[in-house]
């Protein structure tokens, strides 16, 4: 699972001594820094691929960020999404068959169900997708996602007429 290319962007500062700082520093987000981080990350991923040709890559963060940008209407050129530094289809293309592809998934309107927050942590739907990917790595990601959607969108309880359920949260002392 490949993290956000911006993680640890403080390492771009000359003389930075805290290599363990994996945060994203907003003041260091620039197109130049983004390109440098992308290039360094791609270089590392190529090295991993060369050492282990059977490894697979999942660009979870890049997919989520692109999905969020698309939903917000950012980076549109002539009706097409085009980030100025990194685009999921380009990165997935770079690594070809070694990618567990998210491109088709993020084009679905339901893809927001995969993430629990703006930091792109997986929701329970996202965790279920990841579990299925581990169990069935040869099955296309879009197929696994659709299987989950087929289950989670079915009502659990049906009532013959409109019904309002009330009560206190489980475990609440109120």
N, CA, C and O of each residue as an XYZ file, in Angstrom:
696
protein
N       0.869     -1.160      0.000
C       0.000      0.000      0.000
C       0.915      1.222      0.000
O       1.671      1.448      0.945
N       0.835      1.989     -1.055
C       1.726      3.133     -1.231
C       1.096      4.356     -0.560
O      -0.038      4.719     -0.873
N       1.822      4.988      0.356
C       1.268      6.168      1.035
C       1.299      7.405      0.148
O       1.836      7.380     -0.960
N       0.723      8.468      0.645
C       0.712      9.758     -0.028
C       2.154     10.186     -0.312
O       3.011     10.104      0.568
N       2.417     10.634     -1.516
C       3.773     11.043     -1.893
C       4.274     12.222     -1.056
O       5.482     12.424     -0.933
N       3.367     12.988     -0.489
C       3.769     14.165      0.297
C       4.191     13.837      1.721
O       4.775     14.687      2.393
N       3.916     12.648      2.190
C       4.284     12.316      3.573
C       5.783     12.507      3.770
O       6.596     12.053      2.965
N       6.127     13.184      4.847
C       7.532     13.416      5.146
C       8.155     14.508      4.315
O       9.369     14.510      4.109
N       7.342     15.450      3.825
C       7.894     16.481      2.943
C       8.899     17.395      3.642
O       9.577     18.170      2.968
N       9.017     17.330      4.966
C      10.020     18.118      5.678
C      11.437     17.691      5.320
O      12.384     18.451      5.518
N      11.587     16.479      4.793
C      12.924     16.019      4.402
C      13.470     16.818      3.221
O      14.651     16.708      2.892
N      12.617     17.624      2.579
C      13.078     18.459      1.474
C      13.833     19.692      1.948
O      14.507     20.348      1.154
N      13.727     20.012      3.226
C      14.400     21.182      3.769
C      15.869     20.840      3.981
O      16.191     19.833      4.611
N      16.748     21.665      3.461
C      18.181     21.449      3.666
C      18.494     21.424      5.156
O      18.108     22.322      5.904
N      19.191     20.392      5.565
C      19.587     20.265      6.956
C      18.524     19.668      7.850
O      18.709     19.615      9.066
N      17.405     19.211      7.282
C      16.367     18.582      8.089
C      16.951     17.357      8.773
O      17.523     16.481      8.124
N      16.800     17.307     10.089
C      17.399     16.207     10.841
C      16.391     15.167     11.281
O      16.769     14.096     11.754
N      15.127     15.466     11.132
C      14.109     14.532     11.614
C      13.540     13.728     10.463
O      12.482     14.062      9.930
N      14.234     12.672     10.079
C      13.774     11.828      8.977
C      12.551     11.007      9.361
O      11.893     10.433      8.493
N      12.241     10.945     10.658
C      11.078     10.191     11.115
C       9.806     11.031     11.049
O       8.719     10.526     11.326
N       9.928     12.301     10.687
C       8.768     13.181     10.594
C       8.006     12.847      9.320
O       8.418     13.233      8.226
N       6.899     12.132      9.460
C       6.129     11.691      8.297
C       4.914     12.566      8.034
O       4.087     12.244      7.182
N       4.802     13.675      8.764
C       3.663     14.563      8.540
C       3.783     15.279      7.187
O       4.842     15.302      6.561
N       2.669     15.855      6.769
C       2.668     16.718      5.586
C       2.624     18.150      6.103
O       1.661     18.554      6.755
N       3.663     18.907      5.812
C       3.733     20.305      6.222
C       3.155     21.163      5.096
O       3.703     21.224      3.995
N       2.036     21.823      5.398
C       1.322     22.607      4.381
C       2.203     23.663      3.721
O       2.108     23.890      2.515
N       3.061     24.308      4.513
C       3.897     25.374      3.966
C       4.934     24.854      2.966
O       5.556     25.642      2.254
N       5.120     23.550      2.910
C       6.075     22.959      1.975
C       5.390     22.384      0.729
O       6.047     21.785     -0.122
N       4.079     22.567      0.626
C       3.364     22.072     -0.547
C       3.481     23.112     -1.657
O       2.840     24.162     -1.631
N       4.321     22.781     -2.629
C       4.501     23.615     -3.817
C       4.600     22.671     -5.009
O       4.914     21.495     -4.829
N       4.341     23.151     -6.214
C       4.489     22.270     -7.381
C       5.897     21.679     -7.498
O       6.055     20.514     -7.864
N       6.916     22.484     -7.187
C       8.293     21.997     -7.277
C       8.545     20.877     -6.269
O       9.121     19.843     -6.606
N       8.105     21.096     -5.025
C       8.281     20.070     -3.994
C       7.476     18.823     -4.325
O       7.947     17.703     -4.129
N       6.261     19.019     -4.828
C       5.432     17.873     -5.208
C       6.123     17.038     -6.289
O       6.130     15.809     -6.226
N       6.696     17.712     -7.271
C       7.407     16.976     -8.336
C       8.609     16.219     -7.774
O       8.854     15.071     -8.144
N       9.353     16.863     -6.882
C      10.521     16.209     -6.275
C      10.095     14.982     -5.467
O      10.741     13.936     -5.538
N       9.016     15.109     -4.704
C       8.524     13.989     -3.902
C       7.999     12.866     -4.782
O       8.236     11.690     -4.508
N       7.285     13.234     -5.839
C       6.799     12.226     -6.782
C       7.972     11.475     -7.402
O       7.983     10.244     -7.431
N       8.943     12.207     -7.890
C      10.085     11.573     -8.551
C      10.846     10.654     -7.598
O      11.255      9.556     -7.974
N      11.031     11.113     -6.361
C      11.732     10.288     -5.377
C      10.917      9.034     -5.043
O      11.469      7.939     -4.942
N       9.622      9.198     -4.876
C       8.754      8.048     -4.563
C       8.746      7.042     -5.707
O       8.867      5.839     -5.476
N       8.607      7.521     -6.930
C       8.597      6.623     -8.095
C       9.922      5.891     -8.194
O       9.957      4.704     -8.519
N      11.007      6.589     -7.917
C      12.328      5.959     -7.950
C      12.420      4.818     -6.934
O      12.929      3.740     -7.241
N      11.922      5.070     -5.724
C      11.929      4.026     -4.684
C      11.047      2.844     -5.101
O      11.420      1.686     -4.911
N       9.889      3.141     -5.663
C       8.982      2.074     -6.092
C       9.592      1.242     -7.219
O       9.420      0.024     -7.258
N      10.293      1.889     -8.120
C      10.997      1.145     -9.177
C      12.045      0.216     -8.579
O      12.207     -0.923     -9.017
N      12.754      0.719     -7.572
C      13.774     -0.100     -6.900
C      13.123     -1.305     -6.217
O      13.643     -2.418     -6.293
N      12.001     -1.086     -5.557
C      11.274     -2.195     -4.916
C      10.841     -3.201     -5.975
O      10.989     -4.408     -5.787
N      10.312     -2.709     -7.076
C       9.876     -3.582     -8.170
C      11.049     -4.391     -8.716
O      10.912     -5.586     -8.976
N      12.187     -3.751     -8.888
C      13.357     -4.450     -9.427
C      13.871     -5.534     -8.476
O      14.328     -6.588     -8.918
N      13.795     -5.271     -7.177
C      14.242     -6.262     -6.197
C      13.232     -7.389     -6.008
O      13.597     -8.511     -5.656
N      11.953     -7.076     -6.246
C      10.910     -8.067     -6.029
C       9.870     -7.950     -7.141
O       8.838     -7.305     -6.955
N      10.129     -8.567     -8.295
C       9.219     -8.439     -9.441
C       7.807     -8.963     -9.193
O       6.898     -8.653     -9.963
N       7.604     -9.747     -8.140
C       6.259    -10.273     -7.890
C       5.450     -9.400     -6.929
O       4.307     -9.732     -6.618
N       6.022     -8.290     -6.454
C       5.270     -7.434     -5.532
C       4.148     -6.726     -6.284
O       4.179     -6.612     -7.510
N       3.172     -6.261     -5.541
C       2.032     -5.537     -6.114
C       1.906     -4.201     -5.389
O       2.233     -4.097     -4.207
N       1.436     -3.190     -6.093
C       1.280     -1.850     -5.524
C      -0.186     -1.441     -5.507
O      -0.921     -1.670     -6.468
N      -0.596     -0.837     -4.410
C      -1.941     -0.284     -4.272
C      -1.776      1.190     -3.908
O      -1.274      1.518     -2.833
N      -2.199      2.067     -4.802
C      -2.050      3.511     -4.608
C      -3.301      4.075     -3.941
O      -4.042      4.857     -4.537
N      -3.520      3.664     -2.699
C      -4.711      4.017     -1.931
C      -4.856      5.526     -1.753
O      -5.911      6.091     -2.043
N      -3.800      6.172     -1.278
C      -3.867      7.609     -0.999
C      -4.024      8.425     -2.274
O      -4.821      9.362     -2.321
N      -3.280      8.079     -3.290
C      -3.384      8.800     -4.558
C      -4.791      8.658     -5.137
O      -5.354      9.624     -5.652
N      -5.352      7.464     -5.053
C      -6.715      7.235     -5.546
C      -7.720      8.072     -4.761
O      -8.594      8.713     -5.345
N      -7.595      8.063     -3.455
C      -8.520      8.829     -2.621
C      -8.425     10.320     -2.855
O      -9.439     11.013     -2.926
N      -7.186     10.817     -2.976
C      -7.002     12.256     -3.217
C      -7.590     12.640     -4.575
O      -8.227     13.684     -4.708
N      -7.374     11.796     -5.571
C      -7.931     12.101     -6.889
C      -9.460     12.063     -6.846
O     -10.118     12.907     -7.454
N     -10.020     11.098     -6.138
C     -11.485     11.019     -6.019
C     -12.037     12.281     -5.355
O     -13.051     12.825     -5.793
N     -11.370     12.740     -4.303
C     -11.815     13.958     -3.613
C     -11.697     15.178     -4.529
O     -12.593     16.022     -4.570
N     -10.602     15.261     -5.250
C     -10.410     16.384     -6.169
C     -11.463     16.380     -7.273
O     -12.007     17.426     -7.629
N     -11.744     15.206     -7.806
C     -12.757     15.097     -8.859
C     -14.124     15.539     -8.334
O     -14.847     16.276     -9.005
N     -14.468     15.082     -7.126
C     -15.764     15.425     -6.539
C     -15.887     16.929     -6.307
O     -16.978     17.491     -6.397
N     -14.759     17.577     -6.007
C     -14.755     19.024     -5.766
C     -14.602     19.823     -7.056
O     -14.629     21.054     -7.025
N     -14.443     19.140     -8.189
C     -14.300     19.820     -9.468
C     -12.933     20.456     -9.688
O     -12.794     21.359    -10.513
N     -11.931     19.995     -8.960
C     -10.580     20.549     -9.103
C      -9.840     19.921    -10.281
O     -10.120     18.791    -10.682
N      -8.903     20.672    -10.818
C      -7.965     20.207    -11.858
C      -8.670     19.695    -13.112
O      -8.280     18.676    -13.681
N      -9.688     20.395    -13.526
C     -10.415     20.023    -14.737
C      -9.857     20.782    -15.937
O      -9.742     22.007    -15.902
N      -9.515     20.060    -16.987
C      -9.076     20.665    -18.243
C      -9.945     20.107    -19.355
O      -9.904     18.912    -19.648
N     -10.722     20.965    -19.963
C     -11.637     20.560    -21.042
C     -12.526     19.393    -20.610
O     -12.787     18.477    -21.390
N     -12.982     19.440    -19.370
C     -13.866     18.400    -18.859
C     -13.168     17.144    -18.380
O     -13.833     16.204    -17.944
N     -11.843     17.103    -18.447
C     -11.081     15.938    -17.991
C     -10.230     16.310    -16.782
O      -9.716     17.424    -16.688
N     -10.093     15.375    -15.875
C      -9.260     15.585    -14.699
C      -7.788     15.493    -15.088
O      -7.373     14.549    -15.761
N      -6.993     16.490    -14.656
C      -5.555     16.472    -14.936
C      -4.831     17.233    -13.821
O      -4.734     18.460    -13.850
N      -4.329     16.484    -12.843
C      -3.551     17.106    -11.777
C      -2.224     17.571    -12.374
O      -1.673     16.892    -13.240
N      -1.702     18.708    -11.930
C      -0.466     19.205    -12.528
C       0.785     18.367    -12.219
O       1.796     18.498    -12.909
N       0.728     17.518    -11.198
C       1.928     16.761    -10.825
C       1.730     15.257    -10.896
O       2.564     14.558    -11.470
N       0.643     14.740    -10.325
C       0.461     13.293    -10.330
C      -0.986     12.919    -10.617
O      -1.922     13.544    -10.118
N      -1.139     11.902    -11.420
C      -2.455     11.397    -11.797
C      -2.445      9.884    -11.653
O      -1.486      9.217    -12.040
N      -3.507      9.361    -11.101
C      -3.580      7.930    -10.814
C      -3.329      7.086    -12.056
O      -2.559      6.127    -12.003
N      -3.969      7.427    -13.179
C      -3.810      6.588    -14.372
C      -2.357      6.552    -14.839
O      -1.895      5.518    -15.322
N      -1.635      7.652    -14.705
C      -0.223      7.672    -15.123
C       0.640      6.816    -14.208
O       1.504      6.071    -14.672
N       0.400      6.926    -12.910
C       1.196      6.156    -11.942
C       0.871      4.670    -12.064
O       1.774      3.834    -12.044
N      -0.416      4.339    -12.190
C      -0.771      2.926    -12.353
C      -0.197      2.365    -13.653
O       0.230      1.211    -13.698
N      -0.188      3.170    -14.696
C       0.370      2.733    -15.971
C       1.864      2.447    -15.853
O       2.371      1.498    -16.452
N       2.556      3.261    -15.088
C       4.001      3.092    -14.873
C       4.341      1.696    -14.349
O       5.357      1.110    -14.722
N       3.465      1.168    -13.471
C       3.762     -0.104    -12.823
C       2.931     -1.268    -13.361
O       3.050     -2.394    -12.879
N       2.095     -0.999    -14.352
C       1.398     -2.018    -15.123
C       0.737     -3.126    -14.329
O      -0.102     -2.870    -13.465
N       1.119     -4.359    -14.624
C       0.489     -5.540    -14.022
C       0.764     -5.671    -12.528
O       0.144     -6.494    -11.855
N       1.675     -4.879    -12.014
C       1.978     -4.958    -10.587
C       1.054     -4.085     -9.741
O       1.223     -3.985     -8.526
N       0.088     -3.462    -10.383
C      -0.821     -2.554     -9.688
C      -2.132     -3.247     -9.374
O      -2.702     -3.946    -10.212
N      -2.595     -3.045     -8.168
C      -3.960     -3.414     -7.785
C      -4.771     -2.148     -8.075
O      -4.848     -1.243     -7.244
N      -5.367     -2.100     -9.252
C      -5.916     -0.870     -9.814
C      -7.143     -0.309     -9.130
O      -8.120     -1.017     -8.885
N      -7.075      0.974     -8.827
C      -8.183      1.694     -8.194
C      -8.895      2.637     -9.170
O      -9.909      3.237     -8.814
N      -8.387      2.771    -10.369
C      -8.908      3.785    -11.301
C     -10.404      3.646    -11.543
O     -11.133      4.634    -11.452
N     -10.872      2.456    -11.844
C     -12.309      2.273    -12.107
C     -13.139      2.528    -10.856
O     -14.267      3.014    -10.939
N     -12.578      2.200     -9.703
C     -13.304      2.358     -8.442
C     -13.551      3.834     -8.143
O     -14.655      4.211     -7.749
N     -12.526      4.673     -8.328
C     -12.707      6.087     -7.966
C     -13.610      6.831     -8.930
O     -14.030      7.950     -8.635
N     -13.918      6.244    -10.067
C     -14.848      6.879    -10.997
C     -16.304      6.624    -10.608
O     -17.217      7.222    -11.178
N     -16.516      5.745     -9.646
C     -17.870      5.448     -9.151
C     -18.293      6.496     -8.122
O     -17.480      6.944     -7.313
N     -19.547      6.877     -8.159
C     -20.040      7.886     -7.209
C     -19.963      7.393     -5.762
O     -19.907      8.202     -4.836
N     -19.961      6.083     -5.565
C     -19.930      5.528     -4.209
C     -18.524      5.433     -3.623
O     -18.369      4.988     -2.486
N     -17.514      5.833     -4.356
C     -16.138      5.634     -3.875
C     -15.871      6.369     -2.562
O     -14.968      5.985     -1.818
N     -16.639      7.419     -2.265
C     -16.450      8.118     -0.993
C     -16.686      7.201      0.205
O     -16.223      7.494      1.307
N     -17.398      6.103      0.000
C     -17.657      5.153      1.086
C     -16.388      4.448      1.555
O     -16.377      3.852      2.632
N     -15.330      4.507      0.768
C     -14.081      3.818      1.118
C     -13.276      4.540      2.181
O     -12.434      3.934      2.843
N     -13.531      5.847      2.353
C     -12.686      6.670      3.216
C     -13.493      7.233      4.383
O     -14.638      7.653      4.214
N     -12.879      7.237      5.570
C     -13.595      7.720      6.747
C     -13.336      9.191      7.039
O     -14.053      9.800      7.834
N     -12.313      9.772      6.400
C     -11.985     11.171      6.672
C     -11.176     11.760      5.520
O     -10.851     11.070      4.554
N     -10.857     13.052      5.641
C     -10.095     13.737      4.596
C      -8.631     13.305      4.545
O      -7.922     13.622      3.590
N      -8.179     12.586      5.563
C      -6.814     12.056      5.554
C      -6.753     10.703      4.851
O      -5.688     10.093      4.754
N      -7.892     10.244      4.364
C      -8.024      9.030      3.546
C      -7.807      7.732      4.313
O      -7.395      6.720      3.745
N      -8.088      7.778      5.611
C      -8.088      6.523      6.356
C      -9.268      5.685      5.867
O     -10.337      6.228      5.591
N      -9.086      4.376      5.758
C     -10.186      3.557      5.245
C     -11.348      3.471      6.225
O     -11.156      3.341      7.433
N     -12.540      3.544      5.686
C     -13.761      3.303      6.459
C     -13.915      1.793      6.603
O     -13.047      1.038      6.166
N     -15.004      1.352      7.207
C     -15.198     -0.099      7.304
C     -15.417     -0.693      5.916
O     -15.057     -1.848      5.686
N     -16.002      0.070      4.977
C     -16.147     -0.415      3.602
C     -14.766     -0.527      2.962
O     -14.467     -1.502      2.272
N     -13.927      0.483      3.200
C     -12.558      0.441      2.691
C     -11.769     -0.718      3.260
O     -11.034     -1.391      2.538
N     -11.918     -0.953      4.552
C     -11.216     -2.086      5.181
C     -11.690     -3.414      4.603
O     -10.897     -4.334      4.402
N     -12.981     -3.502      4.341
C     -13.506     -4.735      3.735
C     -12.945     -4.920      2.329
O     -12.614     -6.038      1.934
N     -12.836     -3.836      1.575
C     -12.241     -3.936      0.244
C     -10.785     -4.392      0.350
O     -10.352     -5.264     -0.403
N     -10.043     -3.818      1.265
C      -8.639     -4.210      1.451
C      -8.523     -5.675      1.855
O      -7.635     -6.382      1.378
N      -9.418     -6.137      2.736
C      -9.399     -7.545      3.139
C      -9.630     -8.441      1.936
O      -8.947     -9.451      1.762
N     -10.592     -8.069      1.111
C     -10.892     -8.881     -0.076
C      -9.742     -8.857     -1.081
O      -9.478     -9.860     -1.744
N      -9.065     -7.731     -1.197
C      -7.915     -7.643     -2.104
C      -6.811     -8.603     -1.657
O      -6.177     -9.259     -2.483
N      -6.589     -8.677     -0.355
C      -5.578     -9.598      0.171
C      -5.985    -11.046     -0.109
O      -5.154    -11.867     -0.496
N      -7.255    -11.349      0.089
C      -7.748    -12.713     -0.125
C      -7.852    -13.091     -1.605
O      -7.676    -14.254     -1.965
N      -8.139    -12.097     -2.464
C      -8.372    -12.367     -3.893
C      -7.608    -11.363     -4.764
O      -8.233    -10.591     -5.491
N      -6.289    -11.357     -4.709
C      -5.521    -10.325     -5.416
C      -5.663    -10.348     -6.939
O      -5.349     -9.357     -7.598
N      -6.122    -11.444     -7.497
C      -6.283    -11.517     -8.954
C      -7.644    -11.010     -9.421
O      -7.854    -10.817    -10.618
N      -8.562    -10.793     -8.494
C      -9.888    -10.293     -8.852
C      -9.804     -8.780     -9.028
O      -9.252     -8.096     -8.166
N     -10.335     -8.246    -10.115
C     -10.280     -6.786    -10.314
C     -10.911     -6.037     -9.142
O     -11.933     -6.455     -8.598
N     -10.286     -4.929     -8.766
C     -10.745     -4.121     -7.642
C     -12.193     -3.682     -7.823
O     -12.954     -3.665     -6.856
N     -12.583     -3.330     -9.036
C     -13.948     -2.872     -9.287
C     -14.955     -3.989     -9.015
O     -16.063     -3.718     -8.551
N     -14.592     -5.222     -9.292
C     -15.472     -6.364     -9.017
C     -15.646     -6.536     -7.514
O     -16.759     -6.744     -7.033
N     -14.547     -6.451     -6.776
C     -14.613     -6.582     -5.314
C     -15.449     -5.453     -4.711
O     -16.248     -5.678     -3.803
N     -15.259     -4.253     -5.218
C     -16.012     -3.105     -4.716
C     -17.503     -3.283     -4.983
O     -18.325     -3.014     -4.107
N     -17.851     -3.727     -6.171
C     -19.253     -3.932     -6.506
C     -19.880     -5.006     -5.614
O     -21.030     -4.867     -5.197
N     -19.143     -6.062     -5.323
C     -19.657     -7.110     -4.440
C     -19.981     -6.545     -3.062
O     -20.986     -6.916     -2.456
N     -19.137     -5.655     -2.570
C     -19.390     -5.026     -1.261
C     -20.616     -4.124     -1.348
O     -21.468     -4.147     -0.460
N     -20.707     -3.335     -2.406
C     -21.861     -2.441     -2.568
C     -23.160     -3.224     -2.658
O     -24.190     -2.778     -2.152
N     -23.120     -4.387     -3.298
C     -24.320     -5.207     -3.421
C     -24.840     -5.641     -2.053
O     -26.041     -5.843     -1.876
N     -23.944     -5.781     -1.101
C     -24.337     -6.218      0.244
C     -24.709     -5.036      1.126
O     -25.731     -5.079      1.810
N     -23.892     -3.973      1.124
C     -24.119     -2.883      2.072
C     -25.295     -2.001      1.714
O     -25.777     -1.261      2.572
N     -25.775     -2.047      0.492
C     -26.900     -1.184      0.128
C     -28.258     -1.867      0.299
O     -29.293     -1.265      0.011
N     -28.261     -3.102      0.761
C     -29.532     -3.793      1.014
C     -30.018     -3.461      2.422
O     -29.220     -3.446      3.360
N     -31.287     -3.201      2.581
C     -31.788     -2.945      3.937
C     -31.698     -4.198      4.790
O     -31.900     -5.313      4.310
N     -31.392     -3.992      6.061
C     -31.279     -5.112      6.983
C     -32.650     -5.483      7.536
O     -32.961     -6.662      7.704
N     -33.462     -4.478      7.817
C     -34.792     -4.706      8.386
C     -35.812     -3.984      7.507
O     -35.587     -2.845      7.097
N     -36.912     -4.636      7.223
C     -37.995     -3.993      6.484
C     -39.245     -3.994      7.362
O     -39.564     -4.984      8.022
N     -39.937     -2.867      7.352
C     -41.190     -2.738      8.075
C     -42.300     -2.504      7.057
O     -42.053     -1.901      6.013
N     -43.517     -2.967      7.336
C     -44.602     -2.811      6.369
C     -45.005     -1.345      6.140
O     -45.600     -1.030      5.110
N     -44.694     -0.468      7.065
C     -44.986      0.966      6.880
C     -43.833      1.764      7.477
O     -43.003      1.208      8.196
N     -43.773      3.066      7.184
C     -42.694      3.910      7.692
C     -42.621      3.795      9.209
O     -43.636      3.905      9.898
N     -41.424      3.574      9.721
C     -41.214      3.364     11.147
C     -39.999      4.170     11.597
O     -38.978      4.197     10.911
N     -40.111      4.824     12.750
C     -38.982      5.564     13.310
C     -38.468      4.782     14.507
O     -39.221      4.449     15.423
N     -37.160      4.493     14.481
C     -36.545      3.790     15.592
C     -35.878      4.813     16.487
O     -35.196      5.708     15.987
N     -36.055      4.708     17.805
C     -35.436      5.632     18.750
C     -34.820      4.843     19.883
O     -35.049      3.642     20.023
N     -34.050      5.521     20.676
C     -33.427      4.895     21.837
C     -32.085      5.532     22.137
O     -31.654      6.455     21.447
N     -31.433      5.032     23.167
C     -30.107      5.565     23.524
C     -29.045      4.684     22.884
O     -29.281      3.505     22.624
N     -27.886      5.255     22.635
C     -26.820      4.470     22.016
C     -26.433      3.273     22.888
O     -26.498      3.336     24.116
N     -26.039      2.211     22.248
C     -25.628      1.001     22.954
C     -24.490      1.351     23.886
O     -23.537      2.018     23.483
N     -24.577      0.914     25.115
C     -23.533      1.166     26.095
C     -23.679      2.492     26.799
O     -22.888      2.792     27.693
N     -24.674      3.312     26.430
C     -24.871      4.608     27.043
C     -25.544      4.430     28.387
O     -26.416      3.576     28.543
N     -25.144      5.232     29.355
C     -25.754      5.124     30.680
C     -26.961      6.032     30.823
O     -27.630      6.008     31.855
N     -27.249      6.828     29.809
C     -28.419      7.727     29.852
C     -29.701      6.985     29.603
O     -30.773      7.589     29.604
